[in-house]
């Protein structure tokens, strides 16, 4: 079956948009991974110092930054991929977020019970 000129233009436009979307996703992931790697490297260097093992709060903050960067990178790339037509859904990530939400709600409920007592 031959394509009409209009179908060929539409196909070319879709390919161009998909190429742009892939490039944008690549950029987001590349930048996110670089940030995560740099933060991890700084935390490891910190642990090599005499003070590093005594001040684990610095390492904890670095781990929080790594987690935030990973979630942000995932959210951004996932959003872009979905807008480009991806139907993939990370069920493990969804379960993790649901568990975090339930834990947050349980902490709030516990705090309310304790304040009422």
N, C-alpha and C positions, 0 to 999 in steps of 0.2 A: 504494500500500500504506500503510495507516494504522499509526501507531506506537501501541503500547500505552502505558499510563501508566508502566509500569516501564521501557520503552525510552526514553521521553521523559525520565525522571529520570536514567537512565544517560547519555543524550546531554547533558543539562544539566550533570551532574557533570563529564563529560569536557571540555566547553567551559569550565567554570569552572577546572578544573585547567590546561588549556592557556593560558588567559588569565593565570593566576598564573605559569606557567612563562615565558611570553613577557615578562611584567613583570620577573621575576627576571633573565632573560637581558639585557633592556634595561638594567637597573640595573648588572649586572656589566660590560657593554660600556661604558656611559657612564662609570662610575668608572674603568675601565682606560684609556679614551681620555683622560680628564681628567688622570690621573697621567702618562701618556706625554707629553701636550702640555705640562704644567707642567715636566717634567724637560727636555724639548727646549728650552723657552723659557729655562730657567736656563742650560743649556749654551751657547746662542747668546749670551745676555747675558755670560756668562763670557768668551767669545771676543772680545767687544768691549772688554774691559779690557786694559791694557798687559801684565799678567801672564798673561792668558789664552792667548796664543800661545806663551808659554814653558813653560806647565804643561799640556801636552796630556793628562797622566795624569788630570786632572780631567774632561776631555771624554770620555776613554776610559771612566771610571767611569760617567759619565752615559749613555753609549751602552750599557753593560752593563745599567744600570738600565732603560733603555728596552726593551732586548731582553727582559729578565726580565719586565717588566710586560706586554709584548705576548704573550709565551708564556703567562704566567699567565692573562691575560684570555681568550686563545684556549682554553686548557685548561678553564677554568671554564665558559665559555659553551658549549663543545663538549659537555662532560659533561652540563650541564643540558639541552641540546638533544637529546642521545641519550636521556636518561631520559624526555624528553617524546615520543620516538618518531621523531626525525629519523634518516634513513638516510644523510645526506650525509657523505662522507668526503673530506677534503682530501688528495689524493694527493701534491701538492707538499710539503706540510708533513710527511707521513709519510716521503717520500724524504729530506728535509732531516734529520730526526731519525735516520734510519738511517745517513746519511753522517756525522753528528756522532758517533754511537755507534762507527762503524767507525774514525773518526779517533782517538777516545779510546782504543780498543783498540790501535790501531797505536802511539800514544804510549807506552802502558804496556808493550807488547812491546819497543819500542825502548829504553826505560829499563831494562827487565830485562836485555836483551842487553848494554847498556853497563855495567851493574853487575856482570854476570858476567864481563866481559872484564878 
